[in-house]
């Protein structure tokens, strides 16, 4: 493919299984089966001929496929100059069977940041996301004013009680305040990134309409810098989630960290489980089955009485309450008098 192009095919084993593959000079093809219903389909990544004589050979192989409308752009490649050369080089081409299988499929253009190609997204469904527990994020330390914020919050807490109780209470309140701050500020961070992507997309559209100027070119560069800064914070976050501590921050391995984190998530994922002899595979059934199993395990199902020398005995409810109640002041004073 040369030194600046190529094909990389990746897939998620939770959703599809690769049955076969073959590699030609300008394409890589894989036969997949959907885990959900066994639907068979073939993906082919094609890096077309870049010379006039070879291009007809590429289109002969693709002539019967469907080119869905592209949302958000009229081109996929730009020279990036003030008077740019524009072309639609990148496409998702589908068969009729695939289009019938995924009726609501959408092909959309994403914002182009550093590459001269616009990335394309073929959306035919997504994964459910669950909320995660509170964790200290290392990327917070890169946020301006974070240490001063923590110090101010800590000094604002007034708690009465023992030192241990005071420390635990202040830590609990600090955790809640940091959760709220992280939710507000880092949702805003995501909004900033999306806004920068939108600006780049708008500039790209104007570029396609021939109405770009030097100011818009400069603004696109500024948006790219802002996205890079936010990407660094995301890299730190994914590095922490991936637990790849042997790589230093700044290695620009966000995708690698993301892959490791997803691998950890897959390792913790329960795809199917047998509870009381029944195989469960649906998410709701697994949650109910596990909950029911441990409830039954730790619930007393019959009356149990201790034995002492073969003698049965029991404690009345009144005696049981008295054994667990706090000592009264009168009882304490009586013991002191006896001593």
N, C-alpha and C positions, 0 to 999 in steps of 0.2 A: 504493500500500500504506500510505500515511501516513508519518509521520516516524520511526516506531520499528519498522518491519518491512519485509520485502522478500525477494527470492529471488536467490541468487548460485549459478551453476552453474559448477563447475570440473572439469577432467579432465586425466589424464596421457596425453600423446600417444604414449608408449611402449607403452601398453596398449590404447587405444581410439582410433578415428578418428570424428570428428563428421561425419555425412553430411548432416544437415538439422536445422533447428530452427524453432520458431515461438513467438510470445509472445502470450498472451491477457491479459485484464485481471487475472486472479488466478492465472496459472500461466505457467511457462516450460518448454518441452519440447524435448528433443534426441534425435535418432536417432543411435545409436552402433553401431560395428562393432568387435568384438574383434579385435585384431591377430593373436592366436594362431590362430584358426580361422574368422574371418569371421562369427561369431555376431552377428546383428542384434538390437538391443533399443532400447527407448525409455525415457528418463528424463524424468519430469515433476515439477518442483517446484511444489507448490501452496500458496499462501497463502490459506486459506479465507476466505469472507465472515465478517465479524464482526457481522453483524446476523441476526436470526431469519428474516427474509424471504429472505435470500440463501443461507443454509446448505443448504436442500434442493437448490439448483442444484449446489452443490459435491458433495454425496453422490451425486447422480445420475450424475456422471462417474466416481465411485470405487466404485460398488456392486459391481462384478464382481471387484475385486481382493482379494488375500489379505493379512490382517493377521497377521503372525507373532507368536508370543508374545514379550513383552518381558522380558528377564532383568535382574534387579537393581533393579527399581523397579515400582511400581504406578501412578505418575503421572509426568508430564513437565513440569508447571508448578506453581509454588507462589507464594503471595503473600509468603512469607518471614516471616510474623508468628508470634507465640506461639501463636495459634489460627488456623492458616493455612487458606486456601482452596486446594484441590488439584484438579487436572484433568489429564487426559491429552490434550494438544493436539497433540503431535508424533508422527508415525508414519512407518514405511516400509511401503508397500503394494506387493505384488508380484503379477505374473501367474503362472498355473500354469506357463507355459513357463520363466520365470525360476527358479522353485522347482525344476523338474526339471533345469535346467542346473547349478545350484549346490546339490548335495544337502546339504552340511554348512553351509549359511549360518546365521549366528547374528545376532540383533538384541539388542543389550545397551545398558543405560543406563550412561553415564559419570558421574563426579562433577560436580556443579554447583558452580561457584566463585563467580562474580560475577553471572551472568545469572540471571533468574528461571525460565529454561527449562533442563531437563536435556538435555545433548547426547546423541544416539543414535549408536551405531556399528553399521553393517551389515558384518559380517566375512565375506568370501567368498574370502580368500586374502591373501598378503602378498608382499613383495619380500625376496630374500635379501640379508643384510647381510654385507659383507666387513670384515675387520679393516683399520684404517688405520695408517699409520706414525706414529711418535712426533712430536708437535709441541708446542711450548710454548703453553699455553693462557692467554690474557689473563685469563680469569676466575679463575685461580689467585691473581692479585694482589689480588682482592677477598676471598680467604679469610684469616681471622684467623690470624696466626702464620706465614704462608707465608715471609716474608723471614727470620725467625729460624730456620725449619726448614732453608732453603737454606744459611744461614751455618753452622749446626751441622753439617750433612752435609759441607760443603766442608772445614771445619777438622778433621773426623774422618779424612779420607783422608791416609794416609802413603805417599808414592810416592818411590822412589829413582830417580835418573837425571838426564838433562839437563832444563833448564827446559821445553823444548818437549815432551819425552816426558812429563814430570810433568803439564803442563797438559792434554795430550790424554787421559792416563789418568784424571785427576780428572774431566774433563768427561764421559768415557764412563761412569764410575761414578755421577756425579750424574744423568745421563740415565736410567740403569737404576733408581736409587732414586726419581726423580720419577715414572717410569712406574708403579712399584709403588704409591707413595703415591697417585697419581691414580686408579689402578684401585681401590684399597681405599676411599679417602675419597669419591670421586665416585660409586662404586656405592652407598655408604652414603647419599649425597645423593639418588640416585634412589630408594632405599628410603624415605627420609624423605618425599619427595614422594608416593610411592605410599601411604604410611601416612596422610598427611594427606588424600589423595583418598578412601581407604577410610573414614576417620573421618567425612568429610563425607557419604559415601554412607550410612553407618549412621545418621547423624543425620537424613538425608532420609527413610530408611525409617521411623524412629521418628516423624518428622513426619507421614508418611502413615498411621501407626497411631494417631495422636492422643495420643502419649505424650511429646511434646516439652516441655521446660521452659526456664526462663531460662538455666540453666547450660549446657545443650546449645546454645542459640542463641549464647552467648558463646564456647563451644568451637569452633563452626563458624567464627566470625569469626577466632579465633586460627589455625585451620588455613588459612583463606584468606590471612592475612598471611604464614604460612610458605611457602605455595605461591608467593605473589608474590615473596618474597625469592629462592627457588630459580629462579623464572622469570627474574629479572634476570641471574643467572649464566648461564642458558641463552641469554638474549638476547645477552650478551657473546660467548659461544662461537659462536653462529650468525652473529653479525656478523663475527667473525674468519674463519669458514669462507666467508662470502659475499663477502669482500673489498670490502664496501661501506664503505670508510673515510671516505667523504664524509658519512656520517651519524654523529652523535655517539651515544655510549652513553647510555641512558636515554630514547631516543625511543620505546620500547615498540613496536618494529617487528619483533618476533621472527618473526612469520609472513612478513614481507617478506624478512628475512634468510634464513629457511628456504627460501623460494622461490628466492632467488638462488643459494644453495648447491646446491640441487637442479638449477638450471639449469646450473651449472658441472659438476655430476656428469653430467648428460645430455650435455653437450658432450664429456666425456671418455669417454663410454660407446660401445663398439663394438657396434653392433647386428648387423652382418653384414660379412664381409670375404671377398675372393677370394684364395686361396692356391694357387699353381700351377694356375690355371685352374678351381679348384673353389670354389663359393660356400658359405661356412660361416655358419651362423646360430645354432647352439646354443652355449651358453657353453663347455662342455667342448671341443667341436670347435674353437672359435676359439683357446682356450688352447693346445691341442696343435698346431694349424696354425701359429700364430705362433712357438712354440718350435721346431718342426721347421724352419721356414723359415730362422731365424737360425742354427740349428745347422749346417745345410747350407751357409749362406753363409760362415761363418767356420771351417769344417772343411776341412783340406787333403785333396783327393780324389786327387791324383796327386803323384808325386815331382817336386820342383822343384829344379833346380840352377842356380846363378849362372853367368854367362858373362863371361869376361874376354879380350877380343881374339879371340873365337871359340874359345877353349880351354876345355874342360870340366875342372872340378876338383871335388873333394869333400873334406870334413873328416871324419876318423874319429871315432867316439864317444869314444875316449880323448882325442884332441886337443880335442874340443868340451868335455869336462868340465874339462880343464886351463885352457881359455880363460875359464871362468866361475868357477873356484875363487878363494878369497882368497889374497893374497900371504902367504907364510910369513915368519916373523921372520928366518930365515936369508937369504932373498932380499933383504929390505929392508936388512940389514946389508951384504950384498955390494955393493949399489948405492951405499951411503954410502961404502964403501971405494974404489970406483972414482972417486967424485967427489973 
